[in-house]
Amino acid sequence: MPHDAEMEAAVLSCYLQEPAKVSDVLSDLTDESFYVPNNRIMFRAMRELSSKNINWDLQEFCNHLYDLNALDNLGGVGEMRNLRNKVPTIANIVRYAGFVKNYHTSRKLIAVASNLQGMAFETPAAEITKLMDSAEKEILEISRSTSDGGFQHISTMVDGALKNMEGIARNDDACCGIPSGYRGLDNLIMGLKPAEFIIICARPSIGKTAFWSNMFKRIANHGTPVGNISLEMSAMKLTQRYMNEHAGLNPRNIFLGKTPVENWYPKAVAAGEYLKGLPIHFYDSKPDIGTIKRRSRELVSQHGVKVIGIDYLQLMKGDGKFQSRENEVASISQDLKALAKELDIPIVVLAQLNRGAEGGGGSGMSSIRGSGAIEQDADIIGVLERDRETDNEENAAIAEREEGIKTKLVICKNRDGATGIVNLLFFPHCTRFDESSRIDDKDVPV
């Protein structure tokens, strides 16, 4: 198996020379990082002495090995003295440790690959997606372990926490969650925070996809890369929505010839050129949760995406067999929450309310189709509420004048903050959501 005995000995030599200085440098190594069995024993013994917060030396190390009945098997005091003198200085300890760590990573990769090879022979074709998800997760865990900073005492965190609180007071984006682009929403949830599982739900044809795409465009406006995984609409259709929304165009009027080409075409071109510069990424994904998880990991690793949206939950399929659809949706919900934690980014998922649901408060949450564990797993749940254009003559007239219909986004669950109502205006002609309290210059259509 890949290893370098000389580099392992060099690390141990540095540890014996300056235990107090070297201990912190080696915080992300374990005895398993060493391939040579005797080197494992010695490193473990050194770690045990360092954990006692004593300034130990070669003599105490030899005494400790003697108490472990290991000193003679390791060559005695003379061999320990030779080991200490293996390298002349600890100046290169970081490089030595890096070699040891990288070889350990190689061995872990070999072990995972070997295990996957065996599993691939035995896994039924129907479960291959589940195996692929498991393989990707194991590789990702190895990748993350190479940058693990090890354990940290709270005393090392206090100054950073205080600076973060100061940043929150200044509304610094780096300290708060990712701004949603809607001030009223951010006032409640303090932005979209890492590892959060966020549900936006509504009855059919209320505008949940429109709100999702509007919010993600505003997030991208600030330079934050976003990922759209749609199970309902193609990337092309979503792009057309983005263009119509940004330009304030009514596609029905274009179809009917009510808007002359010289009026809509320049606006569409300008909107398209603007959107080309935004960090928005699409995936037309298969509906199974395994594929969605893999695509999410790719969006983060390959495109640096900081927030992912999925449209929508009830179209997803779980891995494996389930006794009921409710159990399947509960499993999907748990997987999505785990994925948000794994990728350390907010994941926004759209969900359908039952057609008979009125939304709002607990009734809105309990009316999510196949709700099961969704209400428990989600960190934030928002319910979009409004009357449709066809519900009454007033809204029909408002839509005909291409004005905004009053809409509420009810934040009925917020694990880390306040609940409340965000007042919005929905413009059906271009599927646009604005806050009723203000419209920024940058949000005005071109």
C-alpha positions, 0 to 999 in steps of 0.5 A: 500500500502507498506509504513512505516510511522515511517521512513517517519517521521524520514526523516522529523525529520532529515530535520527539524534538519539540513536542509542544510546538509540533503537537498542534501542527499534527492535529489532523493526523491520527495513528491510522495515518501511519502505515508502519505498525511500529510508527503507529504505536509510537505516534499513539503514545506521543498523542497520549502524553500530549493529551495530559498537558505535560511538557514531556521529553525523550525520557518520559516517552521511553517510560511511557512505552515501558509502561505499555510493554512496548519499549523493548519491541521498538528497539529500546532507548537507543533506538528512540534516541536515534529516531529523535536525531533522524532529522536535524530540525523541525523546520520541515514538519508541515511538509513531512506531515503532508506526505504522511497525510496524502499517503493515508488518503491514497490508502483510503481511496484504494480501500473505498475503490476495492469495496465498491468493486465488490459491491458493483458485482453484487448490486442489482441493476435496480439499485445501482443509483443508490450505489452511485450515491454511496460511492460519491458520498464516500469520496466526498467524505475523504476529500473533506477529511483532507482539509479537516482542521481537527478539534478546536477549543472554544477559546479559539472561536470567541474572537471570530464569533464576536467579529461575526456578530459585529458583521451581522450588526453591519448587515455584512453579507459574509456574516449573515445568510445569503440575501434573498433579494427581498428585504421583508423576507431577510428581516425575518430569516436573516438570509439563507444560511448554510445547511438550511432546508427551506420549503416554499409551498403553495396551492397549484397555480399560485406562483411558487416556481415564479417566486423561486426563480425571481428570488434566485435571480436576485441572489445571482444579481449579488454575484452569488452562484445559484443552481436550479434543479427543475423536475417540472420545467426545462432549462429553456422554459425557465430561461424564457421565464427569466427573460420575460420577468426581467424585461417585463414582457407578456408572452401571451401578448407577443403570441397574439401579436398585441405587442409589436416585434419592435417593442418586445424584441430589443427588450428581450435581447437586452434581458438575455445579454444581462442574464448571460452575466449572472451565475445561474446554472440549470440541471434538468434532472431525473426525479430520483433522489440519488440523481438529485444528490449527485447533481447537487454535489456537481453544482457545488464542486464544479460551479461553486454554487452557494444555494440550490433550488429544487422544483418540486418535492412531490415529483421526486422519487425515493431510493428503494421500496416504501410502504406508502407514498407518505413514507417515501416523501418522508425519506426524501425530506430527510435526504434533502436535509442531510444533503444541505448539511453535507454541502453546507449550503441552503437548499430551497425546495418547492412543495405543493399544497393540497388544492383544498388548503387555504394555507397560512399558519399550521394549516399551511404546513399540515396541508403539504402533500405527503407532509409526514416528516417535512414539517419536522425536517425543514428549518424554514417553511414559507406559504405563498397565499393569494387569490388567482386571477380567475378567483374574482373580478377584481384580480382579473381586472388587475391582471388585465391592466398588468398590475400587481396582485397582493400576495403574502408569503407566510413564514410559518416556521423558522427554526432560527428566527422570527415568523411573520408575513412578507407582503408581495405583489405578483405580476401575472403577465411576466410572472414577477414578484416584487415587494409591495413596500419598495421597488429597487432601481436594479429591479426595474425591467429594461 
